[in-house]
Amino acid sequence: MLAVLLAVLLLQVEMTLQDLDLPKITGFWREVGVASSHNLMLKTPKKLEALFLTLSEDKLTVKAVSDSSGSCETEIIESSEIDVSGKFVFPGSREIHVLDTDYERYAILRVSLHWKGKDFHVLKYFTRNLEDENEPGFWKFRELTADTGLYLLARHGRCAELLKEVSLYLLSPELNSTLEEQI
Protein backbone atom coordinates (compact mmCIF):
# COMPACT_ATOMS: atom_id res chain seq x y z
CA MET A 1 0.00 0.00 0.00
CA LEU A 2 2.82 2.39 0.93
CA ALA A 3 4.60 1.72 -2.37
CA VAL A 4 1.40 2.41 -4.33
CA LEU A 5 0.86 5.72 -2.50
CA LEU A 6 4.45 6.80 -3.17
CA ALA A 7 4.11 5.85 -6.85
CA VAL A 8 0.93 7.94 -7.17
CA LEU A 9 2.61 10.94 -5.51
CA LEU A 10 5.65 10.63 -7.78
CA LEU A 11 3.43 10.41 -10.84
CA GLN A 12 1.59 13.57 -9.78
CA VAL A 13 4.88 15.46 -9.34
CA GLU A 14 6.23 14.20 -12.67
CA MET A 15 3.08 15.30 -14.45
CA THR A 16 3.34 18.85 -13.04
CA LEU A 17 6.96 19.41 -14.13
CA GLN A 18 7.07 21.01 -17.55
CA ASP A 19 9.89 20.30 -19.96
CA LEU A 20 13.16 20.74 -18.14
CA ASP A 21 15.24 23.78 -19.10
CA LEU A 22 18.52 21.87 -19.35
CA PRO A 23 20.96 24.83 -19.17
CA LYS A 24 19.27 26.10 -15.99
CA ILE A 25 19.78 22.81 -14.13
CA THR A 26 23.57 22.99 -14.52
CA GLY A 27 25.87 24.19 -11.77
CA PHE A 28 26.42 23.43 -8.09
CA TRP A 29 23.92 21.39 -6.03
CA ARG A 30 24.39 20.32 -2.37
CA GLU A 31 22.59 17.21 -1.16
CA VAL A 32 20.47 17.97 1.90
CA GLY A 33 17.93 15.16 2.14
CA VAL A 34 17.66 11.51 1.20
CA ALA A 35 14.59 9.30 1.44
CA SER A 36 14.38 5.62 0.68
CA SER A 37 12.42 2.63 1.84
CA HIS A 38 15.61 0.58 1.32
CA ASN A 39 17.83 0.76 4.38
CA LEU A 40 20.83 -0.30 2.30
CA MET A 41 20.65 2.95 0.32
CA LEU A 42 20.96 5.01 3.49
CA LYS A 43 23.80 3.07 5.12
CA THR A 44 26.45 3.43 2.44
CA PRO A 45 29.87 4.34 3.90
CA LYS A 46 30.41 6.87 1.10
CA LYS A 47 28.15 9.91 1.66
CA LEU A 48 27.38 12.12 -1.33
CA GLU A 49 27.75 15.79 -0.44
CA ALA A 50 27.39 17.72 -3.68
CA LEU A 51 27.10 17.62 -7.46
CA PHE A 52 28.31 19.93 -10.19
CA LEU A 53 26.37 19.49 -13.43
CA THR A 54 27.59 20.59 -16.85
CA LEU A 55 25.90 20.25 -20.21
CA SER A 56 27.61 19.86 -23.56
CA GLU A 57 25.48 19.23 -26.62
CA ASP A 58 23.69 15.95 -25.87
CA LYS A 59 25.50 14.90 -22.68
CA LEU A 60 25.04 15.79 -19.04
CA THR A 61 28.23 15.43 -17.01
CA VAL A 62 27.89 14.94 -13.27
CA LYS A 63 30.84 15.62 -11.02
CA ALA A 64 29.92 14.08 -7.67
CA VAL A 65 31.91 14.69 -4.51
CA SER A 66 31.49 12.36 -1.54
CA ASP A 67 32.89 12.00 1.95
CA SER A 68 34.40 8.56 2.38
CA SER A 69 35.68 8.09 5.92
CA GLY A 70 36.85 11.70 6.13
CA SER A 71 38.38 11.89 2.65
CA CYS A 72 36.81 13.62 -0.33
CA GLU A 73 36.27 11.41 -3.37
CA THR A 74 35.27 12.68 -6.79
CA GLU A 75 33.44 10.73 -9.46
CA ILE A 76 32.69 12.00 -12.95
CA ILE A 77 29.84 10.36 -14.84
CA GLU A 78 28.50 11.18 -18.31
CA SER A 79 24.92 10.48 -19.27
CA SER A 80 24.30 8.22 -22.21
CA GLU A 81 20.82 9.64 -22.80
CA ILE A 82 18.96 12.89 -22.04
CA ASP A 83 15.38 13.91 -22.59
CA VAL A 84 13.62 17.21 -21.91
CA SER A 85 11.30 15.62 -19.36
CA GLY A 86 14.25 15.60 -16.96
CA LYS A 87 15.32 11.96 -17.25
CA PHE A 88 19.04 11.19 -17.53
CA VAL A 89 20.38 7.68 -18.13
CA PHE A 90 23.87 6.74 -16.98
CA PRO A 91 26.07 3.67 -17.42
CA GLY A 92 25.64 0.96 -14.81
CA SER A 93 21.83 0.85 -14.93
CA ARG A 94 21.47 4.23 -13.22
CA GLU A 95 18.89 6.90 -13.94
CA ILE A 96 18.28 10.35 -12.52
CA HIS A 97 14.88 11.97 -12.97
CA VAL A 98 14.31 15.60 -11.99
CA LEU A 99 10.92 15.57 -10.29
CA ASP A 100 10.74 19.22 -9.30
CA THR A 101 12.99 22.29 -9.35
CA ASP A 102 12.83 26.06 -9.36
CA TYR A 103 16.36 26.07 -10.88
CA GLU A 104 17.60 28.75 -8.47
CA ARG A 105 17.16 27.24 -5.00
CA TYR A 106 16.16 23.57 -4.97
CA ALA A 107 15.79 20.35 -6.93
CA ILE A 108 14.09 17.08 -6.03
CA LEU A 109 15.51 14.06 -7.84
CA ARG A 110 14.63 10.41 -8.04
CA VAL A 111 17.71 8.24 -8.45
CA SER A 112 17.08 4.70 -9.66
CA LEU A 113 19.52 1.87 -10.05
CA HIS A 114 19.41 -1.82 -10.72
CA TRP A 115 21.76 -3.76 -8.44
CA LYS A 116 22.01 -7.49 -7.72
CA GLY A 117 18.76 -8.18 -9.56
CA LYS A 118 16.74 -5.56 -7.66
CA ASP A 119 15.53 -2.06 -8.47
CA PHE A 120 16.28 0.65 -5.92
CA HIS A 121 14.77 4.15 -5.85
CA VAL A 122 15.92 7.05 -3.72
CA LEU A 123 14.47 10.55 -3.50
CA LYS A 124 17.04 13.29 -2.99
CA TYR A 125 16.68 16.94 -2.09
CA PHE A 126 19.34 19.42 -3.24
CA THR A 127 19.93 23.13 -2.69
CA ARG A 128 22.21 25.57 -4.49
CA ASN A 129 23.77 26.97 -1.32
CA LEU A 130 25.83 25.67 1.57
CA GLU A 131 23.77 27.16 4.37
CA ASP A 132 19.98 27.00 4.29
CA GLU A 133 18.03 23.76 3.95
CA ASN A 134 14.59 25.31 4.50
CA GLU A 135 14.02 26.35 0.92
CA PRO A 136 10.48 26.21 -0.52
CA GLY A 137 11.20 22.84 -2.12
CA PHE A 138 12.00 21.29 1.25
CA TRP A 139 8.32 21.15 2.16
CA LYS A 140 7.49 19.50 -1.17
CA PHE A 141 10.23 16.97 -0.44
CA ARG A 142 8.77 16.34 3.04
CA GLU A 143 5.31 15.77 1.55
CA LEU A 144 6.69 13.30 -0.99
CA THR A 145 8.61 11.40 1.66
CA ALA A 146 6.14 11.52 4.56
CA ASP A 147 5.52 7.76 4.40
CA THR A 148 9.03 6.79 3.36
CA GLY A 149 12.14 6.28 5.44
CA LEU A 150 13.49 9.81 5.66
CA TYR A 151 17.10 10.61 6.37
CA LEU A 152 18.00 14.29 6.42
CA LEU A 153 21.66 15.10 6.03
CA ALA A 154 21.71 18.79 6.92
CA ARG A 155 25.44 18.66 7.54
CA HIS A 156 27.90 21.22 6.34
CA GLY A 157 30.38 19.05 4.47
CA ARG A 158 33.96 19.99 3.70
CA CYS A 159 33.81 18.21 0.33
CA ALA A 160 30.76 20.24 -0.75
CA GLU A 161 32.55 23.46 0.26
CA LEU A 162 35.58 22.53 -1.84
CA LEU A 163 33.45 21.70 -4.89
CA LYS A 164 31.55 24.99 -4.57
CA GLU A 165 34.79 26.98 -4.27
CA VAL A 166 36.33 25.28 -7.30
CA SER A 167 33.15 25.68 -9.37
CA LEU A 168 32.89 29.39 -8.51
CA TYR A 169 36.54 29.87 -9.41
CA LEU A 170 36.12 28.09 -12.74
CA LEU A 171 33.01 30.10 -13.59
CA SER A 172 34.40 33.50 -12.58
CA PRO A 173 34.45 36.11 -15.39
CA GLU A 174 38.04 37.07 -14.57
CA LEU A 175 39.25 33.51 -15.09
CA ASN A 176 37.22 33.11 -18.29
CA SER A 177 38.65 36.33 -19.77
CA THR A 178 42.18 35.25 -18.76
CA LEU A 179 41.64 31.90 -20.46
CA GLU A 180 40.27 33.59 -23.60
CA GLU A 181 43.36 35.85 -23.75
CA GLN A 182 45.64 32.81 -23.55
CA ILE A 183 43.85 30.95 -26.34
Wavefront OBJ file of the C-alpha trace (Angstrom):
o trace
v 0.000 0.000 0.000
v 2.817 2.389 0.928
v 4.604 1.724 -2.367
v 1.400 2.415 -4.327
v 0.860 5.715 -2.499
v 4.446 6.804 -3.169
v 4.114 5.847 -6.848
v 0.931 7.939 -7.171
v 2.610 10.939 -5.512
v 5.650 10.630 -7.777
v 3.434 10.410 -10.839
v 1.593 13.574 -9.779
v 4.876 15.462 -9.338
v 6.230 14.202 -12.666
v 3.082 15.303 -14.452
v 3.341 18.850 -13.041
v 6.960 19.411 -14.131
v 7.068 21.011 -17.553
v 9.890 20.300 -19.960
v 13.161 20.743 -18.144
v 15.237 23.780 -19.100
v 18.520 21.874 -19.355
v 20.960 24.828 -19.172
v 19.265 26.099 -15.988
v 19.783 22.811 -14.132
v 23.572 22.994 -14.524
v 25.875 24.188 -11.767
v 26.422 23.427 -8.087
v 23.921 21.386 -6.026
v 24.392 20.318 -2.374
v 22.592 17.215 -1.156
v 20.470 17.968 1.896
v 17.932 15.162 2.144
v 17.657 11.511 1.200
v 14.589 9.304 1.443
v 14.378 5.618 0.676
v 12.421 2.628 1.838
v 15.612 0.584 1.318
v 17.830 0.761 4.384
v 20.827 -0.304 2.296
v 20.653 2.946 0.318
v 20.960 5.007 3.489
v 23.803 3.072 5.122
v 26.448 3.426 2.441
v 29.872 4.344 3.899
v 30.405 6.869 1.099
v 28.150 9.912 1.656
v 27.381 12.123 -1.331
v 27.748 15.792 -0.436
v 27.390 17.717 -3.675
v 27.098 17.625 -7.458
v 28.315 19.926 -10.186
v 26.372 19.491 -13.431
v 27.590 20.591 -16.849
v 25.905 20.248 -20.206
v 27.608 19.862 -23.555
v 25.476 19.226 -26.617
v 23.694 15.950 -25.873
v 25.501 14.897 -22.679
v 25.043 15.785 -19.038
v 28.230 15.427 -17.010
v 27.886 14.936 -13.272
v 30.843 15.620 -11.020
v 29.918 14.085 -7.672
v 31.906 14.689 -4.513
v 31.493 12.360 -1.539
v 32.886 12.000 1.950
v 34.396 8.558 2.379
v 35.676 8.093 5.924
v 36.855 11.705 6.131
v 38.385 11.889 2.649
v 36.807 13.620 -0.326
v 36.272 11.408 -3.366
v 35.268 12.677 -6.786
v 33.442 10.725 -9.456
v 32.688 12.002 -12.947
v 29.836 10.360 -14.838
v 28.496 11.178 -18.314
v 24.922 10.479 -19.270
v 24.299 8.224 -22.206
v 20.824 9.641 -22.802
v 18.964 12.893 -22.042
v 15.377 13.912 -22.590
v 13.618 17.205 -21.910
v 11.303 15.624 -19.358
v 14.255 15.598 -16.960
v 15.324 11.961 -17.247
v 19.035 11.195 -17.531
v 20.378 7.682 -18.134
v 23.874 6.744 -16.979
v 26.072 3.670 -17.417
v 25.642 0.962 -14.807
v 21.830 0.846 -14.929
v 21.469 4.228 -13.221
v 18.890 6.902 -13.944
v 18.275 10.346 -12.518
v 14.884 11.966 -12.967
v 14.314 15.602 -11.991
v 10.916 15.566 -10.289
v 10.738 19.224 -9.303
v 12.990 22.288 -9.351
v 12.825 26.059 -9.357
v 16.363 26.068 -10.878
v 17.598 28.747 -8.466
v 17.162 27.236 -4.999
v 16.160 23.574 -4.967
v 15.790 20.350 -6.930
v 14.089 17.080 -6.025
v 15.509 14.063 -7.844
v 14.627 10.405 -8.044
v 17.712 8.240 -8.449
v 17.081 4.703 -9.663
v 19.517 1.871 -10.047
v 19.411 -1.824 -10.724
v 21.761 -3.762 -8.442
v 22.008 -7.485 -7.720
v 18.758 -8.176 -9.557
v 16.741 -5.563 -7.658
v 15.525 -2.065 -8.468
v 16.279 0.652 -5.919
v 14.770 4.145 -5.845
v 15.918 7.049 -3.724
v 14.470 10.546 -3.496
v 17.037 13.288 -2.994
v 16.683 16.937 -2.089
v 19.341 19.419 -3.245
v 19.926 23.135 -2.693
v 22.207 25.569 -4.486
v 23.772 26.969 -1.320
v 25.831 25.668 1.573
v 23.765 27.164 4.373
v 19.977 26.998 4.287
v 18.031 23.758 3.952
v 14.586 25.306 4.496
v 14.019 26.354 0.924
v 10.477 26.207 -0.517
v 11.196 22.841 -2.124
v 11.998 21.287 1.250
v 8.318 21.147 2.161
v 7.492 19.502 -1.167
v 10.226 16.971 -0.439
v 8.772 16.336 3.039
v 5.310 15.772 1.550
v 6.694 13.298 -0.992
v 8.609 11.404 1.663
v 6.141 11.521 4.557
v 5.521 7.765 4.396
v 9.031 6.785 3.357
v 12.136 6.277 5.440
v 13.494 9.806 5.661
v 17.095 10.612 6.372
v 18.000 14.291 6.421
v 21.664 15.098 6.035
v 21.709 18.795 6.920
v 25.439 18.656 7.539
v 27.898 21.217 6.338
v 30.383 19.050 4.468
v 33.956 19.991 3.705
v 33.814 18.209 0.335
v 30.761 20.241 -0.745
v 32.547 23.457 0.262
v 35.576 22.534 -1.840
v 33.450 21.696 -4.889
v 31.546 24.986 -4.569
v 34.791 26.984 -4.270
v 36.328 25.278 -7.300
v 33.149 25.684 -9.369
v 32.886 29.394 -8.512
v 36.537 29.871 -9.409
v 36.121 28.088 -12.740
v 33.009 30.103 -13.593
v 34.399 33.504 -12.580
v 34.445 36.106 -15.393
v 38.038 37.069 -14.566
v 39.248 33.506 -15.095
v 37.224 33.114 -18.289
v 38.652 36.334 -19.765
v 42.177 35.254 -18.763
v 41.636 31.895 -20.460
v 40.273 33.594 -23.599
v 43.359 35.846 -23.753
v 45.641 32.813 -23.550
v 43.848 30.951 -26.339
l 1 2 3 4 5 6 7 8 9 10 11 12 13 14 15 16 17 18 19 20 21 22 23 24 25 26 27 28 29 30 31 32 33 34 35 36 37 38 39 40 41 42 43 44 45 46 47 48 49 50 51 52 53 54 55 56 57 58 59 60 61 62 63 64 65 66 67 68 69 70 71 72 73 74 75 76 77 78 79 80 81 82 83 84 85 86 87 88 89 90 91 92 93 94 95 96 97 98 99 100 101 102 103 104 105 106 107 108 109 110 111 112 113 114 115 116 117 118 119 120 121 122 123 124 125 126 127 128 129 130 131 132 133 134 135 136 137 138 139 140 141 142 143 144 145 146 147 148 149 150 151 152 153 154 155 156 157 158 159 160 161 162 163 164 165 166 167 168 169 170 171 172 173 174 175 176 177 178 179 180 181 182 183
